[in-house]
């Protein structure tokens, strides 16, 4: 699993197996967020299997699913509410890109500096410039 750190609270990655949940728990993750719709690909573990693996490792499993290019303001608000709890979060999708965009959208809603978000995302190998333009908290 290729874990990318976006900030002190959030990491993202590509799809991984339930067996990798122990690694996340050992790194201090409390909440695992899946951004993939159920059955998006044939090789994708089910949400139930991933939830069981997360719970077996003492973590909460949350699903905020959306297809590529289909992220909405409601998705960002849901993720922002989850982040407001202060727990360390690991989000994943097929490649990590959707999860990174969701993080950027949630942080924009919380008033984060857009240039700083762009820099953090780029340092992790992602481009969130489209989200920075599309989401305006006002």
N, CA, C and O atoms as CSV, one atom per row, in Angstrom:
chain,resi,resn,atom,element,x,y,z
A,1,UNK,N,N,0.850,-1.175,0.000
A,1,UNK,CA,C,0.000,0.000,0.000
A,1,UNK,C,C,0.894,1.237,0.000
A,1,UNK,O,O,1.829,1.345,0.794
A,2,UNK,N,N,0.593,2.160,-0.897
A,2,UNK,CA,C,1.366,3.396,-1.026
A,2,UNK,C,C,0.599,4.523,-0.334
A,2,UNK,O,O,-0.267,5.154,-0.941
A,3,UNK,N,N,0.917,4.771,0.926
A,3,UNK,CA,C,0.206,5.770,1.728
A,3,UNK,C,C,0.798,7.149,1.474
A,3,UNK,O,O,2.010,7.347,1.568
A,4,UNK,N,N,-0.077,8.100,1.149
A,4,UNK,CA,C,0.328,9.489,0.905
A,4,UNK,C,C,-0.228,10.364,2.028
A,4,UNK,O,O,-1.427,10.338,2.305
A,5,UNK,N,N,0.638,11.128,2.665
A,5,UNK,CA,C,0.231,12.030,3.743
A,5,UNK,C,C,-0.181,13.365,3.131
A,5,UNK,O,O,0.591,13.983,2.398
A,6,UNK,N,N,-1.413,13.809,3.440
A,6,UNK,CA,C,-1.896,15.095,2.944
A,6,UNK,C,C,-1.729,16.200,3.979
A,6,UNK,O,O,-1.411,17.340,3.640
A,7,UNK,N,N,-1.946,15.853,5.231
A,7,UNK,CA,C,-1.719,16.781,6.343
A,7,UNK,C,C,-1.559,15.951,7.610
A,7,UNK,O,O,-1.463,14.726,7.539
A,8,UNK,N,N,-1.529,16.596,8.753
A,8,UNK,CA,C,-1.290,15.864,10.002
A,8,UNK,C,C,-2.411,14.895,10.363
A,8,UNK,O,O,-2.213,13.989,11.172
A,9,UNK,N,N,-3.576,15.082,9.772
A,9,UNK,CA,C,-4.733,14.257,10.114
A,9,UNK,C,C,-5.080,13.218,9.057
A,9,UNK,O,O,-5.619,12.162,9.388
A,10,UNK,N,N,-4.783,13.495,7.798
A,10,UNK,CA,C,-5.318,12.684,6.700
A,10,UNK,C,C,-4.216,12.077,5.826
A,10,UNK,O,O,-3.274,12.750,5.409
A,11,UNK,N,N,-4.378,10.776,5.570
A,11,UNK,CA,C,-3.581,10.074,4.571
A,11,UNK,C,C,-4.538,9.458,3.561
A,11,UNK,O,O,-5.714,9.242,3.855
A,12,UNK,N,N,-4.022,9.177,2.368
A,12,UNK,CA,C,-4.828,8.537,1.326
A,12,UNK,C,C,-3.998,7.458,0.648
A,12,UNK,O,O,-2.771,7.433,0.746
A,13,UNK,N,N,-4.701,6.568,-0.042
A,13,UNK,CA,C,-4.017,5.543,-0.832
A,13,UNK,C,C,-4.960,4.990,-1.876
A,13,UNK,O,O,-6.134,5.351,-1.964
A,14,UNK,N,N,-4.384,4.092,-2.667
A,14,UNK,CA,C,-5.159,3.313,-3.610
A,14,UNK,C,C,-5.912,2.227,-2.844
A,14,UNK,O,O,-5.740,2.081,-1.634
A,15,UNK,N,N,-6.741,1.472,-3.548
A,15,UNK,CA,C,-7.433,0.329,-2.953
A,15,UNK,C,C,-6.415,-0.630,-2.351
A,15,UNK,O,O,-5.346,-0.847,-2.920
A,16,UNK,N,N,-6.745,-1.192,-1.222
A,16,UNK,CA,C,-5.880,-2.165,-0.561
A,16,UNK,C,C,-6.742,-3.285,-0.015
A,16,UNK,O,O,-7.969,-3.189,-0.027
A,17,UNK,N,N,-6.115,-4.339,0.460
A,17,UNK,CA,C,-6.863,-5.471,1.010
A,17,UNK,C,C,-7.090,-5.266,2.500
A,17,UNK,O,O,-6.413,-4.462,3.142
A,18,UNK,N,N,-8.034,-5.990,3.030
A,18,UNK,CA,C,-8.313,-5.913,4.459
A,18,UNK,C,C,-7.114,-6.271,5.312
A,18,UNK,O,O,-7.005,-5.815,6.450
A,19,UNK,N,N,-6.212,-7.083,4.778
A,19,UNK,CA,C,-5.020,-7.483,5.530
A,19,UNK,C,C,-4.126,-6.292,5.864
A,19,UNK,O,O,-3.338,-6.362,6.807
A,20,UNK,N,N,-4.235,-5.205,5.109
A,20,UNK,CA,C,-3.398,-4.021,5.346
A,20,UNK,C,C,-3.958,-3.111,6.438
A,20,UNK,O,O,-3.327,-2.115,6.790
A,21,UNK,N,N,-5.128,-3.438,6.975
A,21,UNK,CA,C,-5.732,-2.596,8.018
A,21,UNK,C,C,-4.840,-2.497,9.255
A,21,UNK,O,O,-4.812,-1.457,9.913
A,22,UNK,N,N,-4.119,-3.557,9.575
A,22,UNK,CA,C,-3.248,-3.535,10.757
A,22,UNK,C,C,-2.196,-2.441,10.638
A,22,UNK,O,O,-1.881,-1.770,11.621
A,23,UNK,N,N,-1.653,-2.259,9.443
A,23,UNK,CA,C,-0.656,-1.210,9.208
A,23,UNK,C,C,-1.251,0.167,9.494
A,23,UNK,O,O,-0.595,1.012,10.104
A,24,UNK,N,N,-2.480,0.396,9.060
A,24,UNK,CA,C,-3.133,1.683,9.310
A,24,UNK,C,C,-3.365,1.892,10.801
A,24,UNK,O,O,-3.109,2.974,11.330
A,25,UNK,N,N,-3.848,0.856,11.471
A,25,UNK,CA,C,-4.099,0.963,12.911
A,25,UNK,C,C,-2.807,1.260,13.664
A,25,UNK,O,O,-2.800,2.071,14.590
A,26,UNK,N,N,-1.729,0.616,13.277
A,26,UNK,CA,C,-0.441,0.837,13.938
A,26,UNK,C,C,0.070,2.255,13.724
A,26,UNK,O,O,0.853,2.755,14.532
A,27,UNK,N,N,-0.358,2.910,12.650
A,27,UNK,CA,C,0.074,4.282,12.385
A,27,UNK,C,C,-0.812,5.315,13.083
A,27,UNK,O,O,-0.591,6.519,12.949
A,28,UNK,N,N,-1.811,4.844,13.824
A,28,UNK,CA,C,-2.666,5.755,14.580
A,28,UNK,C,C,-3.979,6.120,13.928
A,28,UNK,O,O,-4.725,6.939,14.466
A,29,UNK,N,N,-4.283,5.534,12.782
A,29,UNK,CA,C,-5.551,5.811,12.103
A,29,UNK,C,C,-6.707,5.307,12.956
A,29,UNK,O,O,-6.661,4.198,13.488
A,30,UNK,N,N,-7.739,6.128,13.081
A,30,UNK,CA,C,-8.941,5.763,13.831
A,30,UNK,C,C,-10.136,5.517,12.922
A,30,UNK,O,O,-11.041,4.757,13.265
A,31,UNK,N,N,-10.133,6.175,11.741
A,31,UNK,CA,C,-11.261,6.064,10.814
A,31,UNK,C,C,-10.729,5.791,9.411
A,31,UNK,O,O,-9.846,6.499,8.924
A,32,UNK,N,N,-11.270,4.764,8.767
A,32,UNK,CA,C,-10.941,4.439,7.380
A,32,UNK,C,C,-12.155,4.809,6.536
A,32,UNK,O,O,-13.274,4.382,6.821
A,33,UNK,N,N,-11.924,5.608,5.493
A,33,UNK,CA,C,-13.012,6.084,4.636
A,33,UNK,C,C,-12.825,5.537,3.227
A,33,UNK,O,O,-11.782,5.737,2.603
A,34,UNK,N,N,-13.840,4.849,2.737
A,34,UNK,CA,C,-13.831,4.328,1.369
A,34,UNK,C,C,-14.634,5.266,0.476
A,34,UNK,O,O,-15.774,5.605,0.795
A,35,UNK,N,N,-14.047,5.682,-0.633
A,35,UNK,CA,C,-14.732,6.555,-1.584
A,35,UNK,C,C,-15.140,5.822,-2.855
A,35,UNK,O,O,-15.438,6.453,-3.869
A,36,UNK,N,N,-15.154,4.502,-2.805
A,36,UNK,CA,C,-15.540,3.706,-3.968
A,36,UNK,C,C,-16.967,3.185,-3.816
A,36,UNK,O,O,-17.335,2.695,-2.749
A,37,UNK,N,N,-17.770,3.285,-4.873
A,37,UNK,CA,C,-19.069,2.615,-4.836
A,37,UNK,C,C,-18.859,1.104,-4.747
A,37,UNK,O,O,-17.879,0.577,-5.272
A,38,UNK,N,N,-19.771,0.421,-4.090
A,38,UNK,CA,C,-19.702,-1.047,-3.993
A,38,UNK,C,C,-19.672,-1.634,-5.395
A,38,UNK,O,O,-20.461,-1.244,-6.255
A,39,UNK,N,N,-18.753,-2.580,-5.626
A,39,UNK,CA,C,-18.688,-3.275,-6.903
A,39,UNK,C,C,-18.166,-2.447,-8.063
A,39,UNK,O,O,-18.447,-2.757,-9.221
A,40,UNK,N,N,-17.411,-1.399,-7.769
A,40,UNK,CA,C,-16.879,-0.554,-8.842
A,40,UNK,C,C,-15.979,-1.351,-9.790
A,40,UNK,O,O,-15.942,-1.084,-10.991
A,41,UNK,N,N,-15.263,-2.319,-9.245
A,41,UNK,CA,C,-14.455,-3.214,-10.076
A,41,UNK,C,C,-14.543,-4.624,-9.505
A,41,UNK,O,O,-14.850,-4.815,-8.328
A,42,UNK,N,N,-14.271,-5.598,-10.350
A,42,UNK,CA,C,-14.406,-6.996,-9.938
A,42,UNK,C,C,-13.417,-7.398,-8.853
A,42,UNK,O,O,-13.707,-8.285,-8.050
A,43,UNK,N,N,-12.258,-6.759,-8.820
A,43,UNK,CA,C,-11.230,-7.136,-7.849
A,43,UNK,C,C,-11.336,-6.369,-6.531
A,43,UNK,O,O,-10.491,-6.529,-5.649
A,44,UNK,N,N,-12.347,-5.555,-6.397
A,44,UNK,CA,C,-12.527,-4.726,-5.206
A,44,UNK,C,C,-13.131,-5.533,-4.055
A,44,UNK,O,O,-14.152,-6.195,-4.241
A,45,UNK,N,N,-12.514,-5.488,-2.867
A,45,UNK,CA,C,-13.140,-6.146,-1.710
A,45,UNK,C,C,-14.492,-5.494,-1.398
A,45,UNK,O,O,-14.689,-4.312,-1.676
A,46,UNK,N,N,-15.404,-6.251,-0.832
A,46,UNK,CA,C,-16.708,-5.683,-0.482
A,46,UNK,C,C,-16.562,-4.720,0.692
A,46,UNK,O,O,-15.607,-4.794,1.465
A,47,UNK,N,N,-17.535,-3.814,0.806
A,47,UNK,CA,C,-17.535,-2.903,1.952
A,47,UNK,C,C,-17.640,-3.694,3.255
A,47,UNK,O,O,-16.999,-3.346,4.246
A,48,UNK,N,N,-18.442,-4.751,3.254
A,48,UNK,CA,C,-18.610,-5.557,4.471
A,48,UNK,C,C,-17.287,-6.184,4.903
A,48,UNK,O,O,-16.963,-6.191,6.090
A,49,UNK,N,N,-16.526,-6.706,3.953
A,49,UNK,CA,C,-15.235,-7.320,4.284
A,49,UNK,C,C,-14.251,-6.284,4.813
A,49,UNK,O,O,-13.514,-6.547,5.762
A,50,UNK,N,N,-14.243,-5.112,4.199
A,50,UNK,CA,C,-13.330,-4.052,4.643
A,50,UNK,C,C,-13.752,-3.507,6.008
A,50,UNK,O,O,-12.906,-3.200,6.848
A,51,UNK,N,N,-15.048,-3.389,6.222
A,51,UNK,CA,C,-15.536,-2.920,7.523
A,51,UNK,C,C,-15.145,-3.898,8.633
A,51,UNK,O,O,-14.707,-3.482,9.706
A,52,UNK,N,N,-15.303,-5.184,8.373
A,52,UNK,CA,C,-14.913,-6.204,9.354
A,52,UNK,C,C,-13.425,-6.105,9.669
A,52,UNK,O,O,-13.031,-6.158,10.834
A,53,UNK,N,N,-12.600,-5.961,8.640
A,53,UNK,CA,C,-11.149,-5.854,8.847
A,53,UNK,C,C,-10.795,-4.599,9.642
A,53,UNK,O,O,-9.918,-4.637,10.504
A,54,UNK,N,N,-11.471,-3.497,9.357
A,54,UNK,CA,C,-11.214,-2.256,10.101
A,54,UNK,C,C,-11.598,-2.433,11.566
A,54,UNK,O,O,-10.828,-2.088,12.462
A,55,UNK,N,N,-12.783,-2.968,11.803
A,55,UNK,CA,C,-13.256,-3.151,13.179
A,55,UNK,C,C,-12.371,-4.123,13.954
A,55,UNK,O,O,-12.135,-3.927,15.146
A,56,UNK,N,N,-11.884,-5.162,13.293
A,56,UNK,CA,C,-10.984,-6.118,13.950
A,56,UNK,C,C,-9.679,-5.454,14.390
A,56,UNK,O,O,-8.978,-5.963,15.265
A,57,UNK,N,N,-9.364,-4.323,13.780
A,57,UNK,CA,C,-8.153,-3.575,14.119
A,57,UNK,C,C,-8.463,-2.300,14.900
A,57,UNK,O,O,-7.623,-1.406,15.003
A,58,UNK,N,N,-9.683,-2.224,15.452
A,58,UNK,CA,C,-10.058,-1.114,16.318
A,58,UNK,C,C,-10.354,0.197,15.616
A,58,UNK,O,O,-10.278,1.259,16.233
A,59,UNK,N,N,-10.691,0.141,14.331
A,59,UNK,CA,C,-10.974,1.356,13.571
A,59,UNK,C,C,-12.418,1.378,13.089
A,59,UNK,O,O,-13.051,0.336,12.916
A,60,UNK,N,N,-12.917,2.573,12.879
A,60,UNK,CA,C,-14.240,2.782,12.300
A,60,UNK,C,C,-14.101,2.765,10.779
A,60,UNK,O,O,-13.094,3.229,10.244
A,61,UNK,N,N,-15.102,2.236,10.086
A,61,UNK,CA,C,-15.104,2.198,8.623
A,61,UNK,C,C,-16.298,2.992,8.129
A,61,UNK,O,O,-17.438,2.698,8.488
A,62,UNK,N,N,-16.037,4.000,7.304
A,62,UNK,CA,C,-17.078,4.886,6.782
A,62,UNK,C,C,-17.028,4.834,5.259
A,62,UNK,O,O,-15.948,4.822,4.667
A,63,UNK,N,N,-18.193,4.804,4.634
A,63,UNK,CA,C,-18.267,4.802,3.175
A,63,UNK,C,C,-18.879,6.121,2.711
A,63,UNK,O,O,-20.011,6.449,3.064
A,64,UNK,N,N,-18.119,6.870,1.918
A,64,UNK,CA,C,-18.610,8.081,1.248
A,64,UNK,C,C,-18.343,7.842,-0.241
A,64,UNK,O,O,-17.364,8.347,-0.790
A,65,UNK,N,N,-19.220,7.067,-0.890
A,65,UNK,CA,C,-18.934,6.624,-2.254
A,65,UNK,C,C,-19.345,7.626,-3.334
A,65,UNK,O,O,-20.390,8.270,-3.246
A,66,UNK,N,N,-18.507,7.736,-4.334
A,66,UNK,CA,C,-18.876,8.483,-5.534
A,66,UNK,C,C,-17.979,8.019,-6.677
A,66,UNK,O,O,-16.812,7.683,-6.477
A,67,UNK,N,N,-18.549,8.009,-7.870
A,67,UNK,CA,C,-17.798,7.610,-9.060
A,67,UNK,C,C,-16.837,8.727,-9.466
A,67,UNK,O,O,-17.012,9.885,-9.085
A,68,UNK,N,N,-15.841,8.366,-10.227
A,68,UNK,CA,C,-14.859,9.342,-10.715
A,68,UNK,C,C,-15.580,10.509,-11.393
A,68,UNK,O,O,-16.428,10.305,-12.262
A,69,UNK,N,N,-15.236,11.729,-10.989
A,69,UNK,CA,C,-15.835,12.925,-11.573
A,69,UNK,C,C,-17.213,13.267,-11.042
A,69,UNK,O,O,-17.848,14.194,-11.545
A,70,UNK,N,N,-17.694,12.544,-10.038
A,70,UNK,CA,C,-19.053,12.749,-9.532
A,70,UNK,C,C,-19.094,13.275,-8.092
A,70,UNK,O,O,-20.135,13.177,-7.441
A,71,UNK,N,N,-18.005,13.821,-7.588
A,71,UNK,CA,C,-17.981,14.353,-6.227
A,71,UNK,C,C,-18.894,15.574,-6.137
A,71,UNK,O,O,-18.908,16.421,-7.030
A,72,UNK,N,N,-19.656,15.653,-5.046
A,72,UNK,CA,C,-20.572,16.769,-4.838
A,72,UNK,C,C,-20.200,17.539,-3.576
A,72,UNK,O,O,-19.368,17.100,-2.782
A,73,UNK,N,N,-20.825,18.681,-3.413
A,73,UNK,CA,C,-20.638,19.473,-2.207
A,73,UNK,C,C,-21.064,18.671,-0.978
A,73,UNK,O,O,-20.440,18.776,0.078
A,74,UNK,N,N,-22.116,17.876,-1.111
A,74,UNK,CA,C,-22.587,17.055,0.016
A,74,UNK,C,C,-21.517,16.053,0.454
A,74,UNK,O,O,-21.350,15.815,1.650
A,75,UNK,N,N,-20.797,15.468,-0.494
A,75,UNK,CA,C,-19.700,14.556,-0.138
A,75,UNK,C,C,-18.641,15.298,0.669
A,75,UNK,O,O,-18.152,14.796,1.681
A,76,UNK,N,N,-18.293,16.498,0.211
A,76,UNK,CA,C,-17.275,17.303,0.904
A,76,UNK,C,C,-17.741,17.687,2.302
A,76,UNK,O,O,-16.957,17.662,3.251
A,77,UNK,N,N,-19.005,18.040,2.427
A,77,UNK,CA,C,-19.548,18.395,3.743
A,77,UNK,C,C,-19.516,17.199,4.685
A,77,UNK,O,O,-19.175,17.344,5.859
A,78,UNK,N,N,-19.866,16.031,4.185
A,78,UNK,CA,C,-19.845,14.822,5.011
A,78,UNK,C,C,-18.427,14.522,5.495
A,78,UNK,O,O,-18.227,14.162,6.655
A,79,UNK,N,N,-17.447,14.669,4.607
A,79,UNK,CA,C,-16.059,14.414,4.989
A,79,UNK,C,C,-15.568,15.490,5.959
A,79,UNK,O,O,-14.838,15.184,6.902
A,80,UNK,N,N,-15.961,16.741,5.739
A,80,UNK,CA,C,-15.570,17.829,6.645
A,80,UNK,C,C,-16.107,17.581,8.052
A,80,UNK,O,O,-15.407,17.824,9.035
A,81,UNK,N,N,-17.339,17.099,8.153
A,81,UNK,CA,C,-17.921,16.785,9.465
A,81,UNK,C,C,-17.138,15.670,10.149
A,81,UNK,O,O,-16.899,15.718,11.355
A,82,UNK,N,N,-16.746,14.682,9.382
A,82,UNK,CA,C,-15.958,13.584,9.943
A,82,UNK,C,C,-14.594,14.099,10.421
A,82,UNK,O,O,-14.137,13.726,11.502
A,83,UNK,N,N,-13.951,14.942,9.633
A,83,UNK,CA,C,-12.646,15.485,10.014
A,83,UNK,C,C,-12.740,16.377,11.245
A,83,UNK,O,O,-11.794,16.455,12.028
A,84,UNK,N,N,-13.865,17.042,11.418
A,84,UNK,CA,C,-14.046,17.937,12.568
A,84,UNK,C,C,-13.979,17.185,13.891
A,84,UNK,O,O,-13.757,17.794,14.937
A,85,UNK,N,N,-14.167,15.888,13.858
A,85,UNK,CA,C,-14.051,15.089,15.090
A,85,UNK,C,C,-12.618,15.031,15.597
A,85,UNK,O,O,-12.386,14.781,16.780
A,86,UNK,N,N,-11.655,15.261,14.711
A,86,UNK,CA,C,-10.253,15.297,15.107
A,86,UNK,C,C,-9.503,13.982,15.021
A,86,UNK,O,O,-8.304,13.942,15.298
A,87,UNK,N,N,-10.180,12.904,14.644
A,87,UNK,CA,C,-9.524,11.598,14.535
A,87,UNK,C,C,-8.598,11.554,13.323
A,87,UNK,O,O,-8.823,12.246,12.330
A,88,UNK,N,N,-7.560,10.737,13.416
A,88,UNK,CA,C,-6.693,10.503,12.265
A,88,UNK,C,C,-7.465,9.634,11.272
A,88,UNK,O,O,-8.044,8.613,11.645
A,89,UNK,N,N,-7.465,10.051,10.004
A,89,UNK,CA,C,-8.288,9.430,8.967
A,89,UNK,C,C,-7.416,8.954,7.806
A,89,UNK,O,O,-6.480,9.633,7.386
A,90,UNK,N,N,-7.753,7.768,7.301
A,90,UNK,CA,C,-7.159,7.286,6.055
A,90,UNK,C,C,-8.298,7.073,5.068
A,90,UNK,O,O,-9.223,6.307,5.340
A,91,UNK,N,N,-8.234,7.750,3.917
A,91,UNK,CA,C,-9.254,7.599,2.879
A,91,UNK,C,C,-8.634,6.904,1.674
A,91,UNK,O,O,-7.447,7.063,1.391
A,92,UNK,N,N,-9.457,6.131,0.969
A,92,UNK,CA,C,-8.949,5.444,-0.217
A,92,UNK,C,C,-10.021,5.330,-1.283
A,92,UNK,O,O,-11.220,5.388,-1.012
A,93,UNK,N,N,-9.544,5.165,-2.499
A,93,UNK,CA,C,-10.394,4.887,-3.650
A,93,UNK,C,C,-9.571,3.986,-4.574
A,93,UNK,O,O,-8.681,3.285,-4.093
A,94,UNK,N,N,-9.832,3.981,-5.851
A,94,UNK,CA,C,-9.068,3.100,-6.740
A,94,UNK,C,C,-7.602,3.508,-6.808
A,94,UNK,O,O,-6.717,2.654,-6.759
A,95,UNK,N,N,-7.336,4.833,-6.923
A,95,UNK,CA,C,-5.953,5.313,-7.056
A,95,UNK,C,C,-5.522,6.282,-5.956
A,95,UNK,O,O,-4.331,6.563,-5.818
A,96,UNK,N,N,-6.463,6.793,-5.177
A,96,UNK,CA,C,-6.181,7.815,-4.173
A,96,UNK,C,C,-6.589,9.205,-4.624
A,96,UNK,O,O,-6.702,10.114,-3.801
A,97,UNK,N,N,-6.811,9.385,-5.921
A,97,UNK,CA,C,-7.129,10.703,-6.460
A,97,UNK,C,C,-8.467,11.247,-5.956
A,97,UNK,O,O,-8.537,12.393,-5.513
A,98,UNK,N,N,-9.525,10.442,-6.017
A,98,UNK,CA,C,-10.829,10.895,-5.522
A,98,UNK,C,C,-10.751,11.274,-4.055
A,98,UNK,O,O,-11.312,12.285,-3.632
A,99,UNK,N,N,-10.050,10.451,-3.282
A,99,UNK,CA,C,-9.932,10.712,-1.846
A,99,UNK,C,C,-9.190,12.016,-1.587
A,99,UNK,O,O,-9.551,12.765,-0.679
A,100,UNK,N,N,-8.159,12.293,-2.372
A,100,UNK,CA,C,-7.422,13.546,-2.224
A,100,UNK,C,C,-8.308,14.737,-2.587
A,100,UNK,O,O,-8.282,15.760,-1.902
A,101,UNK,N,N,-9.079,14.611,-3.642
A,101,UNK,CA,C,-9.992,15.686,-4.026
A,101,UNK,C,C,-11.049,15.923,-2.953
A,101,UNK,O,O,-11.418,17.066,-2.684
A,102,UNK,N,N,-11.531,14.858,-2.348
A,102,UNK,CA,C,-12.509,14.987,-1.270
A,102,UNK,C,C,-11.898,15.723,-0.084
A,102,UNK,O,O,-12.535,16.595,0.506
A,103,UNK,N,N,-10.668,15.373,0.262
A,103,UNK,CA,C,-9.944,16.065,1.332
A,103,UNK,C,C,-9.842,17.560,1.028
A,103,UNK,O,O,-10.116,18.392,1.893
A,104,UNK,N,N,-9.451,17.898,-0.196
A,104,UNK,CA,C,-9.319,19.307,-0.574
A,104,UNK,C,C,-10.662,20.026,-0.468
A,104,UNK,O,O,-10.731,21.143,0.046
A,105,UNK,N,N,-11.720,19.391,-0.951
A,105,UNK,CA,C,-13.045,20.004,-0.857
A,105,UNK,C,C,-13.476,20.246,0.570
A,105,UNK,O,O,-14.027,21.300,0.889
A,106,UNK,N,N,-13.227,19.276,1.432
A,106,UNK,CA,C,-13.587,19.420,2.849
A,106,UNK,C,C,-12.770,20.523,3.513
A,106,UNK,O,O,-13.306,21.313,4.290
A,107,UNK,N,N,-11.499,20.579,3.214
A,107,UNK,CA,C,-10.631,21.606,3.815
A,107,UNK,C,C,-11.006,23.003,3.322
A,107,UNK,O,O,-10.932,23.964,4.088
A,108,UNK,N,N,-11.408,23.130,2.053
A,108,UNK,CA,C,-11.868,24.423,1.541
A,108,UNK,C,C,-13.088,24.881,2.329
A,108,UNK,O,O,-13.182,26.048,2.710
A,109,UNK,N,N,-14.017,23.973,2.571
A,109,UNK,CA,C,-15.222,24.320,3.333
A,109,UNK,C,C,-14.881,24.794,4.738
A,109,UNK,O,O,-15.614,25.590,5.324
A,110,UNK,N,N,-13.772,24.308,5.275
A,110,UNK,CA,C,-13.328,24.721,6.612
A,110,UNK,C,C,-12.445,25.964,6.575
A,110,UNK,O,O,-11.911,26.379,7.604
A,111,UNK,N,N,-12.289,26.561,5.388
A,111,UNK,CA,C,-11.558,27.815,5.279
A,111,UNK,C,C,-10.066,27.700,5.052
A,111,UNK,O,O,-9.344,28.681,5.228
A,112,UNK,N,N,-9.586,26.537,4.668
A,112,UNK,CA,C,-8.148,26.357,4.433
A,112,UNK,C,C,-7.688,27.191,3.237
A,112,UNK,O,O,-8.469,27.495,2.335
A,113,UNK,N,N,-6.426,27.546,3.250
A,113,UNK,CA,C,-5.817,28.303,2.167
A,113,UNK,C,C,-5.694,27.415,0.925
A,113,UNK,O,O,-5.099,26.339,0.977
A,114,UNK,N,N,-6.256,27.876,-0.179
A,114,UNK,CA,C,-6.274,27.061,-1.397
A,114,UNK,C,C,-4.880,26.786,-1.941
A,114,UNK,O,O,-4.614,25.683,-2.419
A,115,UNK,N,N,-3.990,27.763,-1.877
A,115,UNK,CA,C,-2.624,27.544,-2.374
A,115,UNK,C,C,-1.908,26.493,-1.534
A,115,UNK,O,O,-1.167,25.667,-2.065
A,116,UNK,N,N,-2.131,26.526,-0.228
A,116,UNK,CA,C,-1.514,25.531,0.653
A,116,UNK,C,C,-2.049,24.137,0.338
A,116,UNK,O,O,-1.290,23.168,0.318
A,117,UNK,N,N,-3.353,24.034,0.093
A,117,UNK,CA,C,-3.949,22.741,-0.263
A,117,UNK,C,C,-3.360,22.217,-1.568
A,117,UNK,O,O,-3.027,21.037,-1.683
A,118,UNK,N,N,-3.239,23.100,-2.537
A,118,UNK,CA,C,-2.677,22.712,-3.825
A,118,UNK,C,C,-1.256,22.187,-3.648
A,118,UNK,O,O,-0.882,21.181,-4.251
A,119,UNK,N,N,-0.470,22.866,-2.824
A,119,UNK,CA,C,0.905,22.438,-2.571
A,119,UNK,C,C,0.986,21.098,-1.870
A,119,UNK,O,O,1.805,20.254,-2.235
A,120,UNK,N,N,0.145,20.894,-0.866
A,120,UNK,CA,C,0.128,19.609,-0.146
A,120,UNK,C,C,-0.258,18.473,-1.081
A,120,UNK,O,O,0.352,17.404,-1.060
A,121,UNK,N,N,-1.275,18.711,-1.901
A,121,UNK,CA,C,-1.724,17.678,-2.835
A,121,UNK,C,C,-0.639,17.372,-3.862
A,121,UNK,O,O,-0.374,16.207,-4.161
A,122,UNK,N,N,-0.021,18.401,-4.394
A,122,UNK,CA,C,1.034,18.183,-5.397
A,122,UNK,C,C,2.206,17.419,-4.803
A,122,UNK,O,O,2.786,16.554,-5.460
A,123,UNK,N,N,2.556,17.736,-3.560
A,123,UNK,CA,C,3.658,17.033,-2.897
A,123,UNK,C,C,3.361,15.543,-2.759
A,123,UNK,O,O,4.275,14.719,-2.727
A,124,UNK,N,N,2.062,15.202,-2.675
A,124,UNK,CA,C,1.655,13.798,-2.566
A,124,UNK,C,C,1.403,13.161,-3.932
A,124,UNK,O,O,1.083,11.976,-4.019
A,125,UNK,N,N,1.548,13.956,-5.006
A,125,UNK,CA,C,1.374,13.418,-6.350
A,125,UNK,C,C,-0.012,13.580,-6.938
A,125,UNK,O,O,-0.372,12.871,-7.878
A,126,UNK,N,N,-0.804,14.511,-6.398
A,126,UNK,CA,C,-2.172,14.709,-6.874
A,126,UNK,C,C,-2.388,16.144,-7.337
A,126,UNK,O,O,-1.673,17.056,-6.922
A,127,UNK,N,N,-3.375,16.335,-8.197
A,127,UNK,CA,C,-3.750,17.668,-8.671
A,127,UNK,C,C,-5.186,17.945,-8.244
A,127,UNK,O,O,-6.114,17.285,-8.712
A,128,UNK,N,N,-5.369,18.914,-7.360
A,128,UNK,CA,C,-6.713,19.254,-6.877
A,128,UNK,C,C,-7.171,20.606,-7.415
A,128,UNK,O,O,-8.103,21.200,-6.873
A,129,UNK,N,N,-6.534,21.097,-8.466
A,129,UNK,CA,C,-6.858,22.427,-8.976
A,129,UNK,C,C,-8.320,22.544,-9.406
A,129,UNK,O,O,-8.920,23.606,-9.242
A,130,UNK,N,N,-8.895,21.493,-9.944
A,130,UNK,CA,C,-10.304,21.533,-10.336
A,130,UNK,C,C,-11.233,21.720,-9.156
A,130,UNK,O,O,-12.238,22.423,-9.261
A,131,UNK,N,N,-10.910,21.102,-8.040
A,131,UNK,CA,C,-11.719,21.239,-6.825
A,131,UNK,C,C,-11.593,22.649,-6.270
A,131,UNK,O,O,-12.571,23.218,-5.786
A,132,UNK,N,N,-10.403,23.209,-6.336
A,132,UNK,CA,C,-10.183,24.547,-5.802
A,132,UNK,C,C,-11.030,25.577,-6.530
A,132,UNK,O,O,-11.456,26.566,-5.934
A,133,UNK,N,N,-11.274,25.353,-7.805
A,133,UNK,CA,C,-12.105,26.257,-8.592
A,133,UNK,C,C,-13.588,25.966,-8.359
A,133,UNK,O,O,-14.394,26.892,-8.266
A,134,UNK,N,N,-13.946,24.698,-8.265
A,134,UNK,CA,C,-15.354,24.293,-8.205
A,134,UNK,C,C,-16.015,24.543,-6.859
A,134,UNK,O,O,-17.220,24.788,-6.805
A,135,UNK,N,N,-15.256,24.487,-5.774
A,135,UNK,CA,C,-15.865,24.604,-4.449
A,135,UNK,C,C,-15.549,25.956,-3.858
A,135,UNK,O,O,-14.390,26.324,-3.669
A,136,UNK,N,N,-16.602,26.680,-3.572
A,136,UNK,CA,C,-16.478,27.994,-2.942
A,136,UNK,C,C,-17.357,27.976,-1.709
A,136,UNK,O,O,-18.575,27.846,-1.828
A,137,UNK,N,N,-16.769,28.103,-0.518
A,137,UNK,CA,C,-17.554,27.990,0.708
A,137,UNK,C,C,-18.575,29.107,0.899
A,137,UNK,O,O,-19.440,29.009,1.768
A,138,UNK,N,N,-18.485,30.153,0.107
A,138,UNK,CA,C,-19.456,31.239,0.236
A,138,UNK,C,C,-20.499,31.062,-0.761
A,138,UNK,O,O,-21.427,31.867,-0.834
